[in-house]
Amino acid sequence: MEVREIPLPAATKLAADYIAGAFPMESGFAYAQADDEAFCRRLAHLQRRTYDRNGLADYLHAYHRSFSASAATMANIEKLRDERSVVIVGGQQAGLLTGPLYTIYKIITIIQLAKEQERKLGVPVVPLFWIAGEDHDIAEIDHVYVVEEGEVKKAIYPHKPNEKRMAADVPLDRRVAKEWIERVVKTYGETDVTNELLSFLSSCLDEARTFVDFFAAIVLRLFADDGLVVFNAGDAAVRPLERRFFAALIERHRDVTAAVLTQQEALRALGYAPLIEIGRDAANLFYYDGRERSLLQYDEERGLFRNKAGILVWTREELLELAETKPSCFSNNVVTRPLMQEYLLPTLAFVAGPGEIAYWAELKEAFPLFDLEMPPVVPRLQATLVSRSLQTDLSDIGLEAADVLNGRLEEAKRRWREATAQAPLASAFAKAREDIEAAHRPLRELGVAIDRGLEGLVAKNAAIIQAQIEFLQHAFERALLRKHETEWRKFWRIETSLRPNGAFQERVWNVFYYINRYGFDFVEKILAIRGSSNGMHKIVYM
């Protein structure tokens, strides 16, 4: 395996500038950069704070007992009871089969950074993945992409409408899920690994009641040796740990909204467009009745909280009472999730994708409202995988993987089409017919002059010669078409692998396609990549 690094701008201007070191860090983050000095300062800050470590460890211990969590994972959970311990955390939605590759890359960055900082700081550092189980947009996680009939298509798990239930509560039908998995894996092609892969996923499915369970079961097995810990943010059993902070968020909801709006204006002045959609009436919490999540708004005129439709209405006192007695009625939104994370966890660093880097900058002024500090924000691993056969295709068309990632494939395809369209078959054979006709005409005339009885013979001979030229032209055309198909398939394979549907590979393809091809040690190989959090895009030649 060979790894090359290239600078590849992130999708958002703020994230691109942050990774490149061009963003004025003090304008959006608490730490200028996540270097050794920053981690030392962050550790000193965390050691002055207190957390409900035993409550957190007790909850995580009980949660992980329902899965085949490894001894290394359970040991890491116990580390959290140590007052010196800290966590490296990052999160994502509970995509089926873990969703796109970038989720796996985020986990890998968390694990690598935790190991590195435990060695450097001399304190326990736990890798923790925050599963966004409270998310209710199931359409974002109910599918993976596959190639069928030469096209990139969504393979959607056939589930029933679920109102706006949290992913942590959306059930999986094991029979339906197994059939869906078999359909997906079939598109990968049969290899020596396929049966082991199906057995692995079947075992994970046996431990799963919901979308989140299935995700947790998979990543806990894939990263068992690395002691990965997961946190299901949609689990009702975690709400008692959060009740006090829910109350604080209700008490200071206007301050939180004002802080975000003020920060967004500051970023606009620097030329950065905000990502978070937030109005002045935002309360930044969801109310959840077990069937549907309703985003709370604050009616300033009436001094009441309500859902968007205005059907559900509460006073501040009623919401505070719910937070104390029924905290499972609440869940966080994009603004309050990072705040809840910092309330619960001694976070040494937060591993983020480009979008998260951009929106976390909008939250800078919200953390101090609760005597919290934004942790160092570390870019996750960004990578593109290139197989040996794809390297051959790239070489044949005269491109590098970096060219494709930088958008140069379309130009190469255009040039190829132009060269193909200008292939001189038609003009060459037209000229050949003219030349043959010119050469044969004197022979016909001579034959008729010798013996008029030869007229039919020489005419037939001329027709045979022209027919042979036509036959030869058709043969050339068929050969050219075959050649074109072979060449065009190279472009198709490159595009489908590296820029499927115009997106980066890591945002479309799933880890199990590569496991099916390279074996389960594929994950270990990716874990061995150095400098995963340096912001450079890795091109990994397999």
N, C-alpha and C positions, 0 to 999 in steps of 0.2 A: 504494500500500500504506500502510495506517494501522496504527499499533501503539498499543494501550492496555495499561496495566499495572494489575493488581489483586493484592492479597495473597490467596494461596490456600494454606491450611495443607497441609503435606506429610503423607503417609500415616502416618509415624511421629512420635511426640511429640518425640523428641530432634531429629530433622531439622527439624521445624517450629519448635522453639525456637531451634535453631542459626541458621536462616535469618532469624528474626525478631530475633535478638540477645538472646534471653532465656535462652540456655543459659550456664552458668558455664564459659567457654571453658577455663580452666586445669584443669578437671576432666576434659577429654577430648581437648584439642588442644594443640599446641605453640605455635600462633599464635592470638591472640585474634580477628583478622580479617585477611582478605587485602587490605589496603590497600597503598599505595605504601611505607609504612614497613616493613610486614611483608615485602614482596618484597625490599627493600634488605637487611634483616637476614638473610633466607634466602639471598640471593646471597652475602653475606659468609661465611656458614656453609659454603656449597658450595665456595667458593674456597679454603677451608682443607683440603678433602678431595681425595683422589685417586681416579680411576676408570680402568678399563681402556678408555680412550676409543678407542684404535686397534683393539683387539679388537672392540669394539662396532660401530665404523664399518665394519670389514672384513666382519663378519657381515651387517650391514644392507645393505651394498653388494651382497654376493653374493645375498642374499634378494630384493632389489628388482629385480635383473637379470632375474628370471624373469617379471616383469610389465612392462606398458608404463608404467613409472614415469617421471614427467616430469623434465625438467632441473632444475626447482625442487626436487623431492623429492631427487634425487641430490645437489644442492648443499647441501641441509639436512643430509643424512647426513655430508657432508664437514665441515660446521660442527662436528660433534660431536668432531672431532679437536682443536679449539681448546680450550685449557685454561679459557678464560673462558666457554664455551658452557654453556647449561642447557636443560632441556626443560620444556614443559608437557605433562602426560600425563593421560590418562583411558582407560578401557577398557570393553569389553563383550564378550559372546559373539558368535560369528560367525553371526548370524542370516541366513537366506536372504533375498536381496534387501536385505540390511542389517537385516532385522527391523523392529521398531516405530520410529516417528519419533524417539523419544528418543535412539536411537543417533546419528542424524544431528545432533540438537541438541547432543549431547555433543561431537562432532567440531567443530561450529561454534564452541562455546565455547572449545575448546582452541586453535583457529586464531586466533580473535579475541584471546584473552588473550596468546598468543605474540607476535602483531604489536604489541599495545599495550605489553607489557613490553620487547620488544626496542627499541622507540622510547624508552621512558622510562629504561631501565637502561644502554643503550649497549653491550650485549653480545649475541652471537648467542643467540636463543631459538628452539628447534626445536619445532614441534607434532608430538607423537607419540601414536599411538593403540595401546594395548596390546590386542591381540586375544586373548581368553581361549581360545586354541586347545587348551589342556590339559583343558578342561571335557569331560566325557563324557556329560552329560545331553542327548542329541541331541533328545529330545522337546521341549525348550524352544526349539529353533532350526530345526526341520525344516518350518516352515509360515509362511504369512502369512495374514492375515484378508482376506476378500473378501465382497462382498454378492452372494448368489445366491438367486433366488426370494424376494426381499424379506426375507431373513434374513442376519445376520452369521455367516459360517461360516469354519472353518479350511480352507485349501487346503494339504493336507499333501503334501510331496514323498514319493513312494512308494519309500522305501529299505528295504533288508533289515536285519534285526536285526544289531547289531554288537557284542554283548557290552557292554563298557563302554569301547570304544575312544575315544580323544580325538578331538575334532572335527577336529583337524589331520590325523588319519589316516583319517577317514571319507570314502570315495570318492564322487564324483558321476558318475553315468552321463550322459554328455552328451546322448544321444538322449532319455532319460527326462526329464532336466532341461529340455531345450528344449521338450518337449511340456508339461511342468508350467508353465513360464514363459508359454507361449502361452495356456494355460488361464487363468492368473492375469490376464494383461494383457487378455484378452477381456472379463473382468468389469468392467474400467475403462471400456469403451466406446471406440469408434474416434474418434480426433481427428487433427489435422494432425501430431501428434507421435508417434503410435503406431508407425509404421514405423521411425522413427529410434530410438525406445526399444527396440524388438525387436532392431534391429541392434546397438545399444550393449550390450545384455545378452548377445547372441550372441558378440560380440567378447570380453567378459569371461569367458564360459563357455569359450571357446577356450583361455584361459590357466589354467583351473582344473582341478586334479586332485581337490581335496577341497573340503569345505564352507568351510574357512578360506581356501583359494586364491580361491574365488569371491568371498567377502567382500572380501578384500584387493584383488582386481582391480577391483571396483566402486568402493570408496572412493578408491583411488589415482587412478582416472579422474575421479570426481566432483570431487575436490579437488586435481587436478593443478596448477592455477595457484597454489594456496596452499602447495604443497610439503609436503603431509602425508606423514609417515613412519609406517609401521606396524611393530609388533613382534609376531610370532607366538609366543606363550608356549608353544605346543605343539610347536615345531620342535626336533627332535633336534639340529640343528646349533647351537642356542644353548646347549645344556647344558654344553659345556666352559667357557663363561664363568661358569656358575653352580656348578661343582663345589665350589669352596671354601666357598661359602655353604651349600650342601647339607650339607657336613661340619659346619659351625658349627651349623646347625639340628639336626642329629642329636646333637651334643655337648650342646646346651643345650635340648633339647626339653622337659624338665621345667620349666625356668625360664620358657620361653615359655608353657606351659600355665598355670602358676601365676600369671604376670603377667596373663593374660587373665581368669582366674577372679577374681582380686583386683579388677581393674578393673570387671568385671561387678557385683560386690558393691557397689562404690562408686557405680556408676550406679543400681543398684536403690535404694540409700539416698536418691538424689536423685529417685526416682520414675520412672526410665526402665527399661523392660523390655528385657533383652538380646535381640539377634537371633541371635548366633552360638551354635550348639549345640556344646558342647564338654564332654567328660568329663575327669576327672583322669588317665585313661590315654591321652589323645590325644597322638600324636606329631606331628601337623600336617603330615604329608607323605603323598603317595601313592606306592606302588610300582606300576610300569607294565611289563608284559611284552610290550607291543605289541598285545595283544588286550583287556586288561582293566586298569582302575585299581583298586587296592585300598588303602583308607585304612589307614595304619599305626597300631597301638596299642602301648602299652608295658605289658608284664606286670611290674609292680614286684616281685612275689614271686620270679619266676624270673630277673628281670634280662634279659628278652628282648623283642625287637620281633616283632610278628606281625600278620597281617591279621585281619579280624573273625572269620572262620571258624576261625582258628587253624591253617590248613593250611600257610601259609607262615610260617616262623620264622627270625629272624636274631639273631645277637649284635650288640652295638654295633660291634665290630671288623669284622664282615662287612659291615654297612651302610656303614661308613666306607670300606672297600675298594671297594664298589660305587660310592660317590660319586666316588671318584678314577678308577676304571677304566671304569665304565659309568654315567656321570651321566644318560644318557637313561632309566635305570630309575626316575628320580624325577620327581615334579612337585609343585607347591605346592597347598595348600588355601586356604581363605578367610582363614586367619590368616597364613600365610607368604607369600602372593602380594604383599601390600603391602611386606613386609620385603625380598623379593627385588627388587622394583622399586627400592627405595631403595639397595640394594646395587649394582645395575647402572647406575642412571641418576642424573645430577645434576638432580634434580627441583626445579624452582623452585616448582611448584604442582601439586596433584592436583585434577582436575575430577571432581566426584562427583554422582551422583544422590542422591535422598533416602535410599534404603536404604543406600547406601554411606556417606553421612555418619554415619548411625546406627551402623553396625558398625565404622567406623574409630575412633570414640570408644572402643570396647571394646579397641582395640589400643594405646592410648597408652603403657602401661608396657612393651610388648614391644620397641619401637624402641631404648630406651637399653641393652638387654641386649647389643646389637651395636654400640654407639657410633653409633647412627643417630638421626636426629631426624625426627619426623613433619613433612612439608611442610605449608604452608598448604593448606587444603581449600576449594575454590571450588565453589559450587553451579553445576550446568550450567543452560543455557537450558531453561526450561519454557514451552511455548507451545501455543496452540490456534489453528488456522487456520479462518477464516470466509469462505466465498465470498460473492459479491454476491447470488446467488440465495438463499443461506441467510439473509443479512441481511434480505431481503424477507420470508421466512417468519417470522423472529423478530419483525419489526415487525408482521406481520399478527396474531400471537397475543399481542402486547403484552409480549414478553420481550426482555431483552438477553442476549448470550452469557454475560455474568458470572452472570446468574440461573441459566442452565442448569448452568454449572460449579459453582455453589454448591448444586445439588440442588433447585432450585425447579421443575423441569419436571414432576415427578410431580404436584405440587399444581395446576399449570396444567392438566394433563390431566384431573385429577379434577373440577375446576370445569367444564371443557368438557363432560365426559360428563354431569354433573348438568344443565347447561343444555340439553343435547341431549335428555336423557330427559324433561325437563319441557316439551318443545315441545307447544303446546296443540292439535295437530291433531285428536286423537280427540274431545276435549270440544267443540271448536268445531263440528265436523261433526255431532256428535250433537245439539247444540243447533239447528243449521240444519235438520236433519231434523224435529225436533219443531216448530220454527217453521213450516216449509213445510207439514207435516201439518196444523197448526192453521189455517193460512191457507187450505189447499185443501179442508178438510172442509166448510165452508159452501158452497163452490162446487159440490161434489159433491151436497150435499143440495138446493141450488137447482135444479141441472140435472135431477135425478130428479123434483123437484116439477113442473117445467115439462113434462118428457116422459120417461116411464120408459124410452123407447128410448135415451136419452142415458146410461144407467147404465154401460154398457160403455165408452163413449167417455171419460167423466170418470175412470173407474177406470184406464183405460189411460194417460190423461194424467198422473194422479198417479204411476203407476209409472215413466213416462218421466222425470218431474221428479226422482224419488228416484234413478233410475239415473244421471241426469246429475250429481247431487250425489256419488254414489258414485264415478263416473268422475273427477270433479274432485278428490275426496279422494285417490284412487290417484295422480293426476298430481302432487298436492302432495307425497305421500309419496316418489315417485320423485325429484322435484326435491330434496327434503330429503336423501334418501340421497346423491344426487350431491354436494350441498353438503357433507355430512358427510364424504364420502370425500375431497374436496379438502382440507378442513380437517384431517382426520386424517392425510393424507399429509404435511402440513406438520410435524405433531408427529413423525411417523416420520422424516422427513428430518433434522430438527434432532437428534433423539436418536441416529440412526445416525451422523451426522457428528461431533457434539460429545461424546456420552457413549455410545459403542457398547458394548452389553452391560453398561452401568453403569460402565464404566471411562473414564478420560480418553482423549481422542483420541490423544495421543502414545504411549500404551501399547498401541494396537491397530493403527492404520493405518500403511501403509508409504509411504515417500517416493515410490515410483514411480507411485502413483495420482496424486499431485499434479504430478509431472513430466509425466505423460501429459496432464494437463489444462492446465498452465500453461507447459510447455516446460522445457528444461534450465536456463534462467536462473532457475528457481524457487530453486535452491540459492543462487545469488548474491544473490537478494533476501533470503533468510533470513540470509545472512551479513552483510547490511547492518544488521541489527537492533542497536540500541545497548543497552548495559546488560544484556547477556545473562546475566551472572553476578551480578546484584544480588539474586537470590532472588525477584524479583517475577514472577508469571505473566504472560506476554505474550499478549494476544489480538490476532491478526494478521488484519486485514481485507484480503483479497486484491482 
